[in-house]
Each structure stands twice: as structure tokens, then as C-alpha cells.
Amino acid sequence: VLCIFNQTDWLIILLCSVEKYLQPFQLSPETLQEVSARLRKDLLRGLGKHSHHKAPVKMLPTFVRATPDGTEKGDFLALDLGGTNFRVLHVRVEEEAQKVLKMDSQICAIPQEMMLGTGEQLFDHIATCLGDFLESHNLKCQTLPLGFTFSFPCEQLEIDKSILIRWTKGFNCSGVEGKDVVQLLKEAIQRTGDYHIGSVAMVNDTVGTMMSCGYKDQSCEIGMIIGTGTNACYMEEIKNVKRIEGEDGRMCINTEWGGFGDDGSLDDILTEFDVEVDKTSINPGVHIFEKMISGMYLGEIVRLVLVKMTKDKLLFKGQISEALGTSGRFETKFISEIEDGLENAKKILTELGLDWGLVDASVVCLVCDTISSRSAYLCAAALATLVNRIRNNRKLDHLKTTVGVDGTVYRKHPTFSSKLQKAVRLLAPQCDITFLVSEDGSGKGAAMVTAVAQRLAHQSRLLEESDGEDDDDEEEEEGQ
Ligand code: BGC
């Protein structure tokens, strides 16, 4: 072949072959519109009184009925489980300065075995970490309210009663699915601790993100995470949430959009690599959309594509190194680094023990770019569905809104956010969206949710008291 073709021709032939592998990842604007239309239908199924049980997109009520109004204040504890790390935080909400301050925080590692062990072990570990934190920060004598960011799909019955539907993102502790997580935490504190906690508010990380951004920008009505997992929440009209009572006002709905496709609705756009990632995951068939998008899986998709190309002799002289051949060894953070510059790509390929040439490194960049772009475009399609829905709900020609965003993929990837934003503008042309990267939504946001819940409880107490006084007045009048 080399005798007949010169080097440029050879490169073109190679790129055409590479294209064959990448083409299934490239989604046209029409396909993205179709994805958005399918999600639109699934949102309705999730909200429906009778259809929600079987809906792949769960649309979970959060009992968060209001975003911050800037009058919240106080000291709070926050726990954050379900992202990159488990953390304990002490947070202060200052009304005067309109600030949420992180006073102290501590990361506690959760060993891999514990992520797959018993629920009791996991919650005992959480309670012990909280106890150690209170001890070392002299907080043991106080009884502070606690916001618990628990970033897994939960059926929330009340702000402090939340049943885990299923684990995601590499967690699979026994005896927790179907149970009330607040109860499990309280039992663990009783077993292991010599301290007390105040009222508890359960928070999904999307909700924390929306609320922490909402303190700064009160038009923030959507929270989105693109990190280890992916998900979004938004403010829905209560009258549309058929599974709960009530007609007036709004409630934040945790969409759990990671489950989109679990009923096969995305099968036509799945690649053989997506199917493989799902099959070898600890929860096959679950969270299909998340597995095409989020940090827990992107690196593995890239690895599988590179392995196939190498086996087909398109890369690395047909030699797969041990690292490239090992599942999980191509980390999602490599994608961000590789797309940041060819020099990074060379370094990472060397570290992975690969015998690379310049063309190999360029092809790897192309593979990373294709897979991360697909992730950004799919998120854009999903976000466009939400903003279009909010605009229709409110019968507006034009919607101006803010999305609070967090997650390592969104934050760390060099072009992810700009691609996502550009695609949303295309898919939701009548919506003007401001993106606000959340400052620690999972920590500060949990405190914010707790603070708003306290404010609302306080307001309704005042209302009840004044109703009581009115009743007394009426009685007096009747008595006269
Ligand atoms: C969970 C969501 C969470 C998201 C982002 C998903 O796996 O199901 O509850 O919000 O990850 O952390």
C-alpha cells in the first residue's frame, strides 16, 4: 500500500477507516431533536399518576417548593455522598452578606469494598466520619440541622423521609434499596455516635446545585450535574405533578434523566461500545442515558473504541498494552487532558505503555473529541427538553432562565460547556439561558435546602399563630 500511496494519501485512508468507528457516535441535529422529543414524552410518563411506576425517567417530587429568597440564615451541617468523594461540611448562611460560607469541610474516603458491602457498614462509616468531624471542630455540643446530599434516585415522601429506589454509579450496598435513608443514618448515629443532629433535609445534588445558585441568582430554576453521574432537576407546576396532591405553586422535580433509555427507547442510537459498557457494569440495563454521558463511563467507552481500532491494526502497530487492555484504566480525566493538547496525549499514551506515533496520538485525540462531544450534545438535547417544557408551562414566547451546573465533566473538560451551550441554543431557540457554575452545590446547596425548609416552616407557624389569633378574635366577637 505504501508503494502506491504517498503519506498524505495514507493519512486520508486511515482517517476514513477511523471515521467508520466514530460515525455511530455522531448525532445529527435532527437526531438530537428526536432524542429531545422522546424525552419530552418520558417526562410526562414520569409525572403521570398511573404511568410513573413504570416510567424510565422517574420525575421524583423533592418537596422543595421554593427557591431561596435571600432571607435564609443559620449554621448547618452537610453530608455529601454520591459524587467523587464523601464529604462532611459545616456551612453558614449569612443573610446580611447574602452569602453561603463553607466554614470547614473534610473528605472521608469510601473504600471500593465498602461501596459494594452492606448498607450497615456504609452508614456506620458515614456516622463515624460525621462524629470525628464534630469532635475535631468542637461542634459536638451543638445540635445543628443537617442537609444530606444523597445523589441517588430516591422516592422522597417528605423532606426527611427518602426511600432509595436503586443504587447507581458504582455503589451497590446491600439492604438499602427500598429503605428510608434518613432512618438508616439516624440508626447508625445511635449505634456509633455520642452526638445529636437536628432536623434532617434530604437533597439530591441537582437540587443542591439549583439552590446554591438560586441564592445568588433568583431566576435559577434548573440544576444540572454532569460528573460521575448525570441528572437534572427543575421547577415544575404542581398541577402537572399528578402523583401528588395540590394545584397551586411549583415544586422542584428531580428528573433522574440518567434512566432515559432504560425501556429501550434509545436503542437505535446506542453503539456496540455503549452496549458493552452497560453489559459489563454492575447494573446492566439501568441508567442507559447516564452511561452514554457521564464521567463514570466516558473513559471506558474511549478505551473500548481504542482497543477495537488496535485489534484492527489501525493504531499502535496493532499492540494493545496491558493497561489499555484493562477495564477502567483509561480514566475519564484523560479525555479532558488529551483534548487540552497533543503533548498531554503523548504523555498519557506513554504512561499507558503504548508504542505510539504522531498519527496514533492524533487519532486518539479525535476519538476523545467525538465521544465527549456526543456526551455534550446529548446533555444539550435533554436540557433543551426541560427549558422548552418550562416555557410551554408558562405559556411564554420567550423564556429567560438560569441553570446551575456542577460536575467534573462540565467543569474540567476544555470544550464541553461551550459545545453544550451552543447546541442548547440551537435546540431551544426561544430560550435565553444563563449557565452558572455552582460553588459547591452539594455542600452549600444542602444547607440552603435546609435553610429554605426552616424558613417555610417558620412562615407557616407564624401564619398558623395569626390564624389562631383571628379565631380567638372571632370567638371573642361571638361571645360579646
Ligand atoms: C443519580 C442521580 C444524581 C446523578 C449525579 C445519578 O447516578 O441517579 O441521583 O443526581 O447521578 O450525581
Boltz pocket constraint, residues with backbone or C-beta under 6 A from the ligand:
constraints:
  - pocket:
      binder: B
      contacts: [[A, 82], [A, 83], [A, 150], [A, 151], [A, 152], [A, 153], [A, 166], [A, 168], [A, 169], [A, 204], [A, 205], [A, 206], [A, 225], [A, 227], [A, 228], [A, 229], [A, 230], [A, 231], [A, 232], [A, 256], [A, 258], [A, 290]]
      max_distance: 6.0
